[in-house]
């Protein structure tokens, strides 16, 4: 089922590449304390851009695995999958 069921098929859901990049950047810069707040509101499937969904999924996997979210741990997770 679509995240936006009322959206006509020929329209895109609201999106902003810059906002998505800022969310991911903040997660990587500030780590688990910010990630917890982000995931209180967002889920990876809410990201419009595929790479951003993959990155947010990797961030979630790292945090759920008990590791600190940073550039290295997320990079390793992205390369692992």
N, C-alpha and C positions, 0 to 999 in steps of 0.2 A: 504494500500500500504506500502511496506517495506521502511524503512529509507535508505536502501542500495539496490536499485532495480537491479544493475548490479552485485551484489555479487552472486556467484554460491550457490545453495541451501545447498551444503555440507560444506560450509565455514562459519566461524563466522565473524561478522563485527569487525573492529579494536576496541579493548577495553583494559582497564587497571584498575584493581580493585583499585590499589593504587592511581591513579589519581582521580578516582571518589570519593574515600574516602577523599582525600585532598580537593576537591572542596566542599564537604559537610561540612567537618571540618572547613574550612575557613568561610563558610556561618554562621555556628554556633558560631564561635569564634568572628568574626568581625561584625556580624549583617547586618542590612539593607543596609549599605553603600556598602558592598561587594555583597550582594544578587542582588542589582540592576545591577551591572556590570556583574554578572554571567548570569542573565536572558537576558542581551543584546545579548548573544552569544548562550546560551544553553537552551534547554527545557527538562523537565523531561523524555520525551520519548526517548531522545538521550542517556540516561544512559543504559548501557548493562545489569546491574544486577538489578533484580526486586526490591530488598529492597532499592537500591539507587534511583530508579525511585519513589518509595513510599515516601522516605525521601525528595527528591527534590520537589515533589508535595506538601508535607506538608509544607515545607519552603515557597513555592510560596503562598499557601493558607494563611499562617500566615501573610506574607508581604502584600498580597492583602487585607487582613482584617484590615490593619492599625496597626497591632501590631509589636513590635520589635521582630525580629528573634533571638532566643537564645535556649539553650538546653531545657528549661522548656516549652516554648510556642510550640516548635516543638514536644516535647514528648507528650504534651497534645493533640495536633492536631492528631498525629499518633494514640493515644488511642481513640480519638473521632470517627474516621472513621472506 
